[in-house]
Amino acid sequence: MKKSALIPGAIAVFALVLSGCAGGGAGEAASEPADDTSDSSEESMAAAPEAGSVLDSVLEAGVVRCGTRDALPGFAVLQEDGTHVGFDSDFCRAIAAAVLGDAEAVEMVDLETADRFTALQNGSIDVLVRNTTWTASRDGAEGANFLQTNFYDGQGMMVEAGSGYSSVSDMNGAVVCVAKGTTTEGNAALESSRLGLNWEVRAFDDTDLLLEAFIAGQCDGWSSDVSQLTGFRSAYPDGPDALTILPEVFSKEPLGPAVLDGDTQWAQVVNWAIMATIQAEEFGITSANVDDIRSSTEDVTVQRFLGVEIESDEGSAVLDPGLGLPTDFAYQVVSQVGNYGEIFDAHLAPLGLERGVNALWSDGGLMYAPPYR
């Protein structure tokens, strides 16, 4: 195992970035505790809302409370000016644009890993958009209703560039470091057993400790979701070229928003807000051309989608599918935030992430929206 020569100051800077990235778990983009539902203090969490759709309370408050994070490059980073920037941050804004007509009418609620589902259960947030993996146990035991997947991820392995490893299969007898109590931990053990590699899976309670161990040469590999490893790599003190993410992906990690179980109307609202970005890309509608298309298109399907009045022998009308959303919600989402491709290109492509399975279905990917009619 190779020991990297990084000065303590650089380690401290990187640790600050990672301290907000400890969630995921092959669950959140990668190290989120899979089933950690420990309660937060009463002071930090609000009382659960009264019965009724969250949509009503959002409309009354004029703001969407979106559970997110503050230091995962590409997904959600809190800037010095107090704004959140990233893929997840933009989907929080897309929901606000759809529901309230204002993408900035959103309160970003930064959550620790263990507080994600607690915050959803007690009503501290209206929706969770925090690169969280949809799993059976989370769907069934956390009171969470997972919606349209907005990023298909998978667990991978990161090593030092000079390690000599070019494949996971080269890592026989390796020490693989992971975040403790996450699905990442279990996935690594299963992959080691499947390939007969006899890994020592070393788990750390804190991501800062994992980082220190990795830099000190105590880990041959760092395993987490590929998107999160990519974010970590982009902020590495020695630069991204000092690290290599191996090509294998050995788990399925569908990431997407979640709302509280039992509220069908709010689930539909959030779902269609997310899917509007996907459908807009399929139509070729972007934040730059949406106004021109809206004023000139004669395609009835596109007119319906953008909330344009459709002329017929009986007069003119705007399609209202009864989702609880304004009829121009898709227009608001695209004009204020952008389509799926724009959001991806703005935040994830600069990290080196390719569309892959996150391409549109028409381009060989998995992104697909039901028809809007």
N, C-alpha and C positions, 0 to 999 in steps of 0.2 A: 504494500500500500504506500502510495507516494504522499509525502507531506508537502503541502503548498506553502510558499513563503509569503504570507499576507500580513501586513502590519495590522496591529490591533485596531487602529482607527478605521481602516477599511472594513474590517470584520464588523465593527459596531454599526457602520452605515448600512451594510447589507442586512444585518440583523434587524434593523429598524424596518426595512422593507418586508422581511420575512415574518416579523412579528404579527403583521396583519394578514399573513397568508397561511396561517396554520390551519385553516379550516379546509374542508373539501373532502377528502378522504376518499380517494377514489370515491368521493362522495361529493365533494364540492368542487372542484376542479381538481382536488386531489388529496388533501389530507384531513378531511373533515371526519370527526368521530361519527361512525355509522349509526350508532344508537344512543349517543350521549344526549340525554334529555334533562340533565340536571337543571333545577329551577334557579333563576336569578333572584336577587333580593327584591323585596316588595318595592323598595325605593326606585329600582331601575326598570320595573315593569308596571304598566298600567293595568287597571282592572279589566276583566273580560267585558266585551260589549254586550248590550242587551240583545234579545232575540230580534231577528230581522236581517235583511241583506246588508252586507258591508257597503254595497253600492249606495244605499240611502245615507249612511253616515259619511261616506266620501263626498257625496254631493252636498251635504249639509256643511261639512267642514271646508270644502273647497280645496282639498289637498289629498293626495295619495301618500300614505306612509309606507315606504318601500324598504323592507329589510335587506341590507346589503353589507358591504365591508369597505375597508378604506385603504388597503395596501396590497392588492394583487394586480401587478402590471398587466395591462390589456383588458382586464375585467372590471375593476373598480379601484380607483386610486383617489384619495382625498388630496386636492391641490392646496397650495399655500393660501389661496384666496377663498378657501372654504367650499369650492365646488368639487363635485365628483366627476371623474372622467373614466370612461371605459365601456365595454360591451354590455355588461350588466346594468351599468348606470343609464345607458341609452334605452334599454328596455324598460327601466323604471319610468323614464320620461315618455316613452311610447304609450304606456298605460295611462299616464296623466293626460297626454294629448288626446287620446281616444275618449276618455271619460269626461274630462273637464275642458277640453279644447285648448289647453295650455300645458305644454311640455315641461314648463318650469314649476307647475303647481304640484310639486312632489317634495316630500320630506325624506331625505336619505337617512335611514336609521342604521348606524353601524353596529353590527352584532358580533359578539364573540361566538366561537364555534358552538359551545354548549348551550347558548341562548337562542339559537335559531328557531327551533320548533316551539320552545316555551313562549317566545314572543308571538308566534303565530297563534298558539292556543289561547293565550290570555288577552289577545286583542291589542297588543302593543304595536303591531304592524298590520297593514291591510293585505300585503302580499310579500312573499319572500322571493327575491331575485338575487341569489347569492351563490352562483355556480354550485348548486346542490344536486347530487345525483338522485335520480328516481330509482328507488329500490322497493321490493315487496314489503319489507318490514317498515320502512318509512311511510309507505302508502297506507299500511294497515294499522300501525301502532302509534304513529305520531299525530294523528288527527289532521294529516296533511292531504290535500288533493293536488297531485301533480298534474300539470297541464302540458301544453304543446312544448315538446323539447326544442330548445333554441340553439343547443350546441351538443353534438354527439362527440363524446370524448372517450378515452381509454387509458389505462394505466401503462406506464412505460418505465424506462430506466435511464438515469443520467450518470455519467462517469467523467473522470478527468480525461481531457483530450489525449494525454500521453499514456493512458492506462494500458494500452494494448488490446483492449476489448473492442471488438467490432460487432459483436452480437451477444445477446443474452445467453445464448448457448455456450459462449466462451467462458462464462463466469462460474465454472465449477468450484465449489468450496468457498465462494465469495461471501463477504460480510455485506449485507444489504440493509441500509438504514431507512427507516420509515417513521412516520408519526404514530405514536401509540394510540390504540383504541379506535383505529380507523379501518375502513374496508380495505385500504391500501395494505395494511398489515396482513390481513387474511389472504388477500389476493397474491401477495408475494410468496407466502408460505405454500399456497396451492400451486403456483407456477414452479417453484423449486421442486416440489414433489413430482409434478407432472413430467418435468424434464430430467429428473434424477440428478439435480445439481447440488444438493446438500448445502444450500445456503444457510448461513447464520443470519436470521432476520432480527436485527437489533432495533428495538423500538424506543423512541424518546418522547417523554412527556411534553416537551417544549420544542418548537421548531428552532429556536435560537441554539439549543443544545445540539440538535441534529446538525445544524450548520457548522458549529464549532468542531464537532466530531468529523464531519466530512472534510473540512479544511485541514484538520490535523492528521488526515490520512487514516482515520479509524474505520472508514467505510470504503469499500470497493465500489459501491453503487448507491445511488439515492433513488428510491422508487416512489412515484406519485403519478397523478394524472398528467398526460403529456402537455396539456395546455398550461398547467401550473408549473411543471418543470421548465417549460419554455419561458414563462414569466420570470421565474427565479434566474434562469440562465441570462436573460436580458439585463438583469440588475447585478450580475456577479462582479465583484471588485476587480478581478483580473480581466474582465471582458468576456463576452459570450463565447469567444473562440477557445477559451480555456476549458470549456466543458463540451461534452458530446452527448446528445440524446440518441440512444440506440434505436434501431428501426422497428423492433418488435413492439406491438401493442397487445397486452394480454388480459384485458378485461373490457367490459362494456360499461360506460359511464355516461348515460344520457342526462344532460344538465338542462334544467328549465325552471320556470316559476312554479310556486306552490301557493295555494290559498287554503283556508281552513275548510275541513270537511263539512258538508251539510248545507252549503250556500250555493245552490246551482246557478242563480242569477249572476253572482259575482264571478264565479268560475267561468261562465260563458263570456262575460265582459272582458276579463283578462285574457282568455284564450284567443278571442277574435282580435284583440289589440295586437297580440304577438303575431298571429297569422296574417294580419294585414301587411306586415313588413315583408313576409314571404310572397304573398300574392302580388304585391306591388312590384317586386323584382321580376316575377314571372311575366307581368304585363309590360315590363320595361319602363315603369314609372319611377322616377327619381325625385329627390327634393328639388332638383334643378329644372325639371320639365313638367312637374305635376300641374302647375297652373296653366301652362299652354295646352296640355292634354285635356284638362278639365273643361277648358273653354272651347275646344275645337273638335273633340272626338265625336264620332258618330257611331262608335262601337257601343251597343247597348250594354254589353257585359261590363265594360269599363265605366260607363256612365253610372250603372248601379253601384259599382264598387266605390266610386268617388262621391256618391250622393248627389248626382246631377239629376235634374228633372227630366224625365223621359216622356217624350211626346207620343200620343197615340190618338186614335179616333175618338176616344172618350175624354181626351184632354191631356193634361200633364200631371205627372205624379213622381214622387221620390220613393224608392224602395225603403221600407222600414221592416226589417225581418223580425222585429220584436225581441231584440237582444238586450234591450235596456240601454243601448248606446245611441248617441246622436246619429242621424242618417249620414252625416259627413265625417264620421270618425276616422275612416281610412285616409281621407284627404288630410285631416289634421295630423295624423301619425306621420305620413310621408312628407308633408310639407315642412313639419317642424323638426322631425328626427331623421327621416330617411328610410329607404327600404332595407331589407336584410343585408344585401350585398354591400350597401354603403356603410352600414354599421360594422360589418365584419372588416371591410377594408380599412376603415378608420382606426380600429383598435387592435385587431388580431393579426392582420396581414403584416403590419410593421414588425411584429415579433418573429415573423418567419413562418407563421401557421398558414397552411394552405387550406383551401375549401374542402377538398376530399369528400367525405361522406356528408359534409355540411353544404355541398352544392345543391342547387335545385334538382328535383327529380328529373327534369327534362335534360339536365346535364350529367346524369348518372349518380346524383346524390340522393339524400333522404328527405330534403326539405320539400314539403308538399302541404298545400292548404286546401281544405274543402271548398267547393264552389260557393261563391257569394251570390245567391239568387233566392 
